[in-house]
Amino acid sequence: MKYIDTLEAYLACRSNKKNAVSTVKFEINYIPLLLQLWRDVNNRVYLPSRSIAFLVKLPRLREIFAAEFIDRIIHHYWDLRIRPLLEKDLVETTCNNRVGKGVEAAVNYLDQAIKQVSENYTADCFVCKMDMKGFFMSINKPLVKDITIKYIKEKYKGEDAEILIYLINVTLSNCPEKDCIIKSPWKEWSKLDKSKSKFFIGSDYGLTIGDLVSQLIVNLLLNSFDHYVSKELGFKHYVRYVDDFAIVHENKESILKAVPLIRAKLKEVGITLHPSKFYIQHYSKGVEFVGSVVKPGRIYVHNRTVHNAFLAVERFNKTAPTPDSLENFRSTMNSYLGFMKNRATYNIRKRLIGSIDEEWMKYIEIPEDLTKVIIKQKYLKKNIIYKNLKNQKLCNKKELTKCIREYTKASNC
């Protein structure tokens, strides 16, 4: 690994998280920290740090493992090398973890597919929606490690291929549940099905939800499945977002005959279809898909999504604003508002903002279009940290680049 590669991964990691507390804390001493990371990787002694484990309750109870910032730099190192290759292989309607796509694109693809197959709502067509059971926790880690390494050996031509394979081995062999910092009360885990927790499923199974590499591996793992459904089975009107996927076709029987084949194809990578989340019906009745309801000529935000947004505000209203809770509040609200903003939801967003307690409103600002929550500058935790460290000199990007240039020249790294 070249030192400049470490810098590139660091800058990619911090690009969308400049205000995050973990970014600020790392930035204080990031030249020596990056140097140490570079040495550890090249000396093959890098090991992931302890993750933070906690539970989130909405939209449903889920277990999250948050990686340390330095480990997320390694994740971005992966991403910068694998993503460009994978983008060339993915089908157009694979929508998760791709630039310019996402939930919005998945819903729009489905809407356009229905419109096209039904000949602008004048002919019959059917929509089949399926879900994969316990998806992230059912993923076999040794299997995805072999798939990923094989993909690198076949596709990647960079001179750091051996380093990349080493990091893939280290990352996918890591078991964060064996040594982590638990933030949620342990008794809360009793409410979570054991099949959905890394603490109970065994070390060979389960990818952490939310990690960049987990999202990347999902597309790598299911790429052959996407091509199988859309090309070999001939369902060109197919869309997938993570473990949710939908097929639109003019013939209901053709879809039903393909279900056993779809089930068998998923079984090849250790994934099973959810038995109770299978849905097929005429397009005119509408279809629920990744938080939206698609009906002829219109798309709605699902009532469950709206309900969860109001529950989230209610939960925050019962607590006092702190630097940490403000960051969490902003993240939660902007997730819901960002999802709603492209639908006819102005009145819903207005009611949602109006339900925020006055105590919280003192700390935030809301633009006129009601599309996001902004923490006032003086209450940003990042700024509080900077203020407390005002006597310490923080390196900027220009200084770091100069340092790296000098270091590279001296050590030929």
C-alpha positions as CSV (number, residue, x, y, z in Angstrom):
1,M,0.0,0.0,0.0
2,K,1.3,3.4,-0.9
3,Y,1.0,6.2,1.7
4,I,-1.0,8.3,-0.7
5,D,-3.6,5.5,-0.9
6,T,-4.1,5.8,2.8
7,L,-4.7,9.5,2.4
8,E,-7.1,9.0,-0.5
9,A,-9.2,6.5,1.6
10,Y,-9.1,8.9,4.5
11,L,-10.4,11.9,2.4
12,A,-13.1,9.6,0.9
13,C,-14.1,8.5,4.4
14,R,-14.4,12.0,5.8
15,S,-16.0,13.6,2.7
16,N,-19.6,13.1,3.8
17,K,-18.9,13.0,7.5
18,K,-17.0,16.3,8.1
19,N,-19.2,17.3,11.0
20,A,-19.2,13.8,12.7
21,V,-17.6,13.7,16.1
22,S,-15.5,10.6,15.1
23,T,-14.2,12.6,12.1
24,V,-13.2,15.6,14.3
25,K,-11.5,13.4,16.9
26,F,-9.5,11.6,14.3
27,E,-8.6,14.8,12.5
28,I,-6.8,16.2,15.5
29,N,-3.9,13.9,15.0
30,Y,-4.6,12.4,11.6
31,I,-1.0,12.6,10.2
32,P,0.5,10.2,12.8
33,L,-2.6,8.1,12.8
34,L,-2.5,7.6,9.1
35,L,1.2,6.9,9.2
36,Q,0.6,4.2,11.8
37,L,-2.3,2.7,9.8
38,W,-0.1,2.7,6.7
39,R,2.7,0.9,8.6
40,D,0.3,-1.6,10.2
41,V,-1.2,-2.6,6.8
42,N,2.1,-3.0,5.1
43,N,3.6,-4.9,8.0
44,R,0.4,-7.2,8.0
45,V,-0.3,-6.4,11.6
46,Y,-3.5,-4.3,11.1
47,L,-6.5,-5.5,13.2
48,P,-9.9,-3.8,13.3
49,S,-10.7,-1.8,16.5
50,R,-13.6,-2.5,18.9
51,S,-16.9,-1.6,17.4
52,I,-19.9,0.0,19.2
53,A,-22.9,-2.3,19.4
54,F,-26.4,-0.8,20.0
55,L,-30.0,-1.4,19.1
56,V,-32.3,0.9,17.0
57,K,-36.1,0.6,17.4
58,L,-37.3,2.2,14.2
59,P,-38.5,1.2,11.7
60,R,-38.0,-2.1,13.6
61,L,-35.7,-3.4,16.3
62,R,-32.3,-4.0,14.7
63,E,-28.8,-4.6,15.9
64,I,-26.1,-2.2,14.7
65,F,-22.3,-2.5,15.0
66,A,-20.6,0.9,14.3
67,A,-17.0,0.6,13.2
68,E,-14.3,3.0,14.5
69,F,-13.3,5.8,12.1
70,I,-9.9,4.2,11.4
71,D,-11.6,1.0,10.3
72,R,-13.9,2.9,8.1
73,I,-10.9,4.2,6.3
74,I,-10.0,0.7,5.4
75,H,-13.6,0.1,4.2
76,H,-13.2,3.1,1.9
77,Y,-9.9,1.7,0.6
78,W,-11.8,-1.4,-0.4
79,D,-14.6,0.6,-1.9
80,L,-12.3,2.8,-4.0
81,R,-11.0,-0.3,-5.7
82,I,-13.9,-2.7,-5.9
83,R,-16.8,-0.4,-6.7
84,P,-15.6,0.8,-10.1
85,L,-15.2,-2.9,-11.2
86,L,-18.6,-3.9,-9.8
87,E,-20.4,-1.0,-11.3
88,K,-19.6,-2.4,-14.8
89,D,-21.1,-5.8,-13.9
90,L,-24.3,-4.8,-12.0
91,V,-27.7,-4.8,-13.7
92,E,-29.2,-1.3,-14.2
93,T,-32.0,-1.9,-11.7
94,T,-29.8,-3.0,-8.8
95,C,-30.3,0.1,-6.6
96,N,-28.7,-0.2,-3.2
97,N,-25.3,1.4,-2.4
98,R,-24.8,2.9,-5.9
99,V,-24.1,6.6,-6.8
100,G,-27.3,8.2,-8.2
101,K,-29.6,5.4,-7.1
102,G,-31.0,4.3,-3.8
103,V,-34.6,3.9,-2.5
104,E,-35.9,6.7,-4.7
105,A,-34.5,5.1,-7.8
106,A,-35.9,1.6,-6.8
107,V,-39.4,2.9,-6.4
108,N,-39.2,4.9,-9.6
109,Y,-38.0,1.9,-11.6
110,L,-40.9,-0.2,-10.3
111,D,-43.4,2.6,-11.1
112,Q,-42.0,2.9,-14.7
113,A,-42.0,-0.9,-15.1
114,I,-45.7,-1.1,-14.2
115,K,-46.5,1.7,-16.6
116,Q,-44.6,0.1,-19.4
117,V,-45.8,-3.5,-19.0
118,S,-49.4,-2.3,-18.5
119,E,-49.1,-0.2,-21.6
120,N,-49.9,3.0,-19.6
121,Y,-52.5,1.3,-17.4
122,T,-54.5,-0.1,-20.3
123,A,-53.4,-3.8,-20.2
124,D,-53.1,-6.4,-17.4
125,C,-49.9,-7.0,-15.6
126,F,-48.9,-8.4,-12.2
127,V,-46.4,-7.3,-9.6
128,C,-44.6,-9.9,-7.5
129,K,-42.6,-8.7,-4.5
130,M,-40.3,-11.0,-2.5
131,D,-38.0,-10.6,0.5
132,M,-35.0,-12.6,1.7
133,K,-35.3,-14.0,5.2
134,G,-32.9,-12.7,7.9
135,F,-30.7,-11.5,5.1
136,F,-27.7,-9.9,6.7
137,M,-27.5,-12.4,9.6
138,S,-27.8,-15.4,7.2
139,I,-24.8,-14.4,5.1
140,N,-22.0,-17.0,5.3
141,K,-18.8,-15.0,5.9
142,P,-16.3,-17.7,4.6
143,L,-18.4,-17.9,1.4
144,V,-18.5,-14.2,0.8
145,K,-14.8,-14.0,1.6
146,D,-14.1,-16.6,-1.1
147,I,-16.4,-14.9,-3.6
148,T,-14.8,-11.5,-3.0
149,I,-11.2,-12.8,-3.2
150,K,-12.0,-14.7,-6.4
151,Y,-13.5,-11.5,-7.9
152,I,-10.4,-9.5,-7.0
153,K,-8.1,-12.1,-8.6
154,E,-10.1,-12.1,-11.8
155,K,-11.0,-8.5,-12.1
156,Y,-8.5,-6.3,-10.2
157,K,-5.3,-5.4,-11.9
158,G,-3.8,-2.9,-9.4
159,E,-0.3,-3.5,-8.0
160,D,-1.8,-3.5,-4.5
161,A,-4.0,-6.6,-5.2
162,E,-2.2,-8.6,-2.5
163,I,-2.8,-5.9,0.1
164,L,-6.4,-5.7,-0.9
165,I,-6.8,-9.5,-0.5
166,Y,-5.1,-9.3,2.9
167,L,-7.5,-6.6,4.1
168,I,-10.5,-8.6,2.8
169,N,-9.3,-11.6,4.8
170,V,-8.8,-9.5,8.0
171,T,-12.1,-7.6,7.7
172,L,-14.3,-10.6,7.0
173,S,-12.5,-12.8,9.5
174,N,-13.2,-10.2,12.2
175,C,-15.9,-11.0,14.8
176,P,-16.9,-7.6,16.3
177,E,-19.4,-9.3,18.7
178,K,-16.5,-10.9,20.6
179,D,-15.0,-7.7,21.8
180,C,-17.2,-4.6,21.4
181,I,-18.5,-1.7,23.4
182,I,-22.2,-2.2,24.2
183,K,-24.2,1.0,24.3
184,S,-27.8,-0.3,24.6
185,P,-28.9,-2.0,27.8
186,W,-28.2,-5.7,27.5
187,K,-31.7,-6.6,28.6
188,E,-33.0,-5.0,25.4
189,W,-31.4,-7.7,23.4
190,S,-33.9,-10.2,24.8
191,K,-36.6,-8.4,22.7
192,L,-34.6,-9.2,19.5
193,D,-34.9,-12.6,17.8
194,K,-31.7,-14.4,18.3
195,S,-31.5,-15.2,14.6
196,K,-31.1,-11.4,14.0
197,S,-28.2,-10.9,16.4
198,K,-24.5,-11.6,15.8
199,F,-24.1,-12.4,19.5
200,F,-26.1,-15.7,18.9
201,I,-25.8,-16.8,15.3
202,G,-22.1,-18.0,15.3
203,S,-18.9,-16.5,14.1
204,D,-19.2,-17.8,10.5
205,Y,-22.5,-15.9,9.8
206,G,-23.7,-12.4,9.7
207,L,-22.5,-9.1,8.2
208,T,-22.8,-5.9,10.3
209,I,-25.7,-3.7,9.1
210,G,-24.7,-0.3,7.9
211,D,-21.0,-0.9,7.2
212,L,-19.9,0.2,3.7
213,V,-18.2,-3.1,3.1
214,S,-21.4,-5.0,4.0
215,Q,-23.4,-3.0,1.4
216,L,-20.7,-3.6,-1.1
217,I,-20.6,-7.3,-0.5
218,V,-24.4,-7.5,-0.8
219,N,-24.2,-6.4,-4.4
220,L,-21.2,-8.7,-5.1
221,L,-23.0,-11.6,-3.5
222,L,-26.3,-11.1,-5.4
223,N,-24.9,-9.9,-8.7
224,S,-25.2,-13.3,-10.3
225,F,-28.7,-13.7,-8.9
226,D,-29.7,-10.3,-10.4
227,H,-28.4,-11.4,-13.8
228,Y,-30.1,-14.8,-13.5
229,V,-33.6,-13.3,-12.8
230,S,-33.4,-10.4,-15.3
231,K,-31.6,-12.3,-18.2
232,E,-31.8,-16.1,-17.8
233,L,-35.3,-16.2,-16.5
234,G,-36.2,-13.3,-18.9
235,F,-37.8,-10.9,-16.4
236,K,-36.4,-7.7,-17.8
237,H,-38.7,-5.7,-15.5
238,Y,-36.9,-6.5,-12.3
239,V,-35.7,-4.3,-9.5
240,R,-33.8,-5.0,-6.3
241,Y,-33.0,-2.9,-3.2
242,V,-30.8,-4.8,-0.7
243,D,-33.0,-7.9,0.1
244,D,-36.2,-6.6,-1.3
245,F,-36.9,-7.3,-5.0
246,A,-39.9,-7.1,-7.4
247,I,-40.8,-8.5,-10.7
248,V,-43.4,-7.0,-13.1
249,H,-44.8,-9.2,-15.8
250,E,-47.9,-9.5,-17.9
251,N,-48.4,-13.2,-17.0
252,K,-49.0,-14.2,-13.4
253,E,-48.3,-17.9,-14.1
254,S,-44.9,-17.2,-15.5
255,I,-43.9,-15.6,-12.3
256,L,-45.3,-18.4,-10.1
257,K,-43.4,-21.0,-12.2
258,A,-40.2,-19.1,-11.7
259,V,-40.4,-18.9,-7.9
260,P,-38.9,-22.4,-7.2
261,L,-36.0,-21.5,-9.6
262,I,-35.5,-18.2,-7.8
263,R,-35.5,-20.0,-4.5
264,A,-32.9,-22.6,-5.7
265,K,-30.7,-19.8,-7.1
266,L,-30.6,-18.0,-3.8
267,K,-29.9,-21.2,-1.9
268,E,-26.6,-21.4,-3.9
269,V,-25.4,-18.5,-1.8
270,G,-27.0,-19.5,1.4
271,I,-30.0,-17.2,1.2
272,T,-33.7,-18.2,1.6
273,L,-36.9,-16.5,0.6
274,H,-39.1,-15.2,3.4
275,P,-42.1,-17.5,3.5
276,S,-44.6,-14.9,4.7
277,K,-43.3,-11.9,2.7
278,F,-44.4,-13.1,-0.8
279,Y,-46.8,-10.9,-2.6
280,I,-48.3,-11.1,-6.1
281,Q,-51.4,-9.3,-7.4
282,H,-52.7,-7.1,-10.2
283,Y,-50.9,-3.7,-10.5
284,S,-54.2,-1.8,-10.1
285,K,-54.3,-2.8,-6.4
286,G,-51.0,-1.1,-5.7
287,V,-47.8,-2.5,-4.3
288,E,-45.8,-1.7,-1.1
289,F,-42.1,-1.4,-1.9
290,V,-39.2,-0.1,0.3
291,G,-41.3,2.4,2.3
292,S,-43.6,3.6,-0.5
293,V,-46.9,2.5,-2.0
294,V,-46.9,2.5,-5.8
295,K,-50.4,2.9,-7.5
296,P,-51.3,3.6,-11.1
297,G,-50.1,7.2,-11.8
298,R,-49.1,8.0,-8.2
299,I,-46.7,7.1,-5.4
300,Y,-47.3,7.5,-1.7
301,V,-45.1,7.4,1.3
302,H,-46.3,4.3,3.3
303,N,-48.4,5.1,6.4
304,R,-46.0,3.0,8.5
305,T,-43.1,5.2,7.5
306,V,-45.0,8.3,8.5
307,H,-46.1,6.7,11.7
308,N,-42.5,5.8,12.6
309,A,-41.4,9.4,11.9
310,F,-43.9,10.8,14.4
311,L,-42.9,8.1,16.9
312,A,-39.3,9.1,16.6
313,V,-40.1,12.8,17.3
314,E,-42.2,11.7,20.3
315,R,-39.3,9.7,21.6
316,F,-36.9,12.6,21.3
317,N,-39.4,15.0,22.9
318,K,-39.2,12.9,26.1
319,T,-35.5,13.5,26.5
320,A,-33.4,16.6,27.0
321,P,-31.2,17.9,24.1
322,T,-27.5,17.2,24.5
323,P,-24.6,17.5,21.9
324,D,-24.9,13.7,21.3
325,S,-28.7,13.6,21.2
326,L,-28.8,16.6,18.8
327,E,-26.5,14.7,16.3
328,N,-28.8,11.7,16.6
329,F,-31.9,13.8,16.2
330,R,-30.6,15.5,13.1
331,S,-29.6,12.2,11.5
332,T,-33.0,10.6,12.3
333,M,-35.1,13.5,11.1
334,N,-33.1,14.1,8.0
335,S,-33.5,10.4,7.1
336,Y,-37.3,10.7,7.2
337,L,-37.5,14.1,5.6
338,G,-35.1,13.2,2.9
339,F,-37.2,10.1,2.1
340,M,-40.4,12.2,2.0
341,K,-39.2,15.3,0.1
342,N,-39.7,13.8,-3.4
343,R,-43.3,12.9,-2.7
344,A,-46.4,15.0,-2.1
345,T,-45.8,15.2,1.6
346,Y,-45.5,18.9,2.4
347,N,-48.4,18.9,4.8
348,I,-47.0,15.7,6.5
349,R,-43.6,17.3,6.9
350,K,-45.3,20.4,8.2
351,R,-47.1,18.4,10.9
352,L,-44.0,16.4,11.7
353,I,-41.9,19.6,12.2
354,G,-44.8,21.1,14.2
355,S,-44.7,18.1,16.6
356,I,-41.1,18.9,17.7
357,D,-41.1,20.2,21.2
358,E,-40.1,23.9,21.8
359,E,-37.1,22.8,23.9
360,W,-35.6,21.1,20.8
361,M,-36.5,23.9,18.4
362,K,-34.2,26.2,20.3
363,Y,-31.2,24.2,19.0
364,I,-32.2,23.7,15.4
365,E,-33.2,25.5,12.2
366,I,-35.6,24.3,9.5
367,P,-35.5,25.7,5.9
368,E,-38.7,26.9,4.3
369,D,-39.1,23.8,2.2
370,L,-39.1,21.6,5.3
371,T,-36.6,19.1,3.9
372,K,-34.0,18.9,6.6
373,V,-33.0,19.7,10.1
374,I,-30.0,21.9,10.7
375,I,-28.3,22.2,14.1
376,K,-27.4,25.8,15.0
377,Q,-23.6,26.3,14.7
378,K,-22.9,27.1,18.3
379,Y,-24.6,23.8,19.4
380,L,-22.7,21.5,16.9
381,K,-20.7,19.0,18.8
382,K,-18.0,19.4,16.2
383,N,-17.6,23.1,17.1
384,I,-17.7,22.4,20.8
385,I,-14.8,20.0,20.3
386,Y,-12.9,22.5,18.2
387,K,-13.5,25.2,20.8
388,N,-12.1,22.9,23.6
389,L,-9.1,22.2,21.5
390,K,-8.4,25.7,20.2
391,N,-4.9,25.7,21.6
392,Q,-4.0,22.6,19.6
393,K,-3.1,23.1,16.0
394,L,-5.2,21.0,13.6
395,C,-3.6,20.1,10.3
396,N,-5.5,21.0,7.2
397,K,-5.6,19.1,3.9
398,K,-2.8,21.4,2.4
399,E,-0.5,20.7,5.3
400,L,-1.2,17.0,5.2
401,T,-0.5,16.8,1.4
402,K,2.8,18.6,1.9
403,C,3.7,16.2,4.7
404,I,3.0,13.2,2.6
405,R,4.9,14.6,-0.3
406,E,8.0,15.1,1.9
407,Y,7.6,11.7,3.5
408,T,7.1,9.9,0.2
409,K,10.2,11.5,-1.2
410,A,12.3,10.5,1.8
411,S,11.1,6.9,2.1
412,N,10.1,6.0,-1.5
413,C,6.8,4.7,-0.2
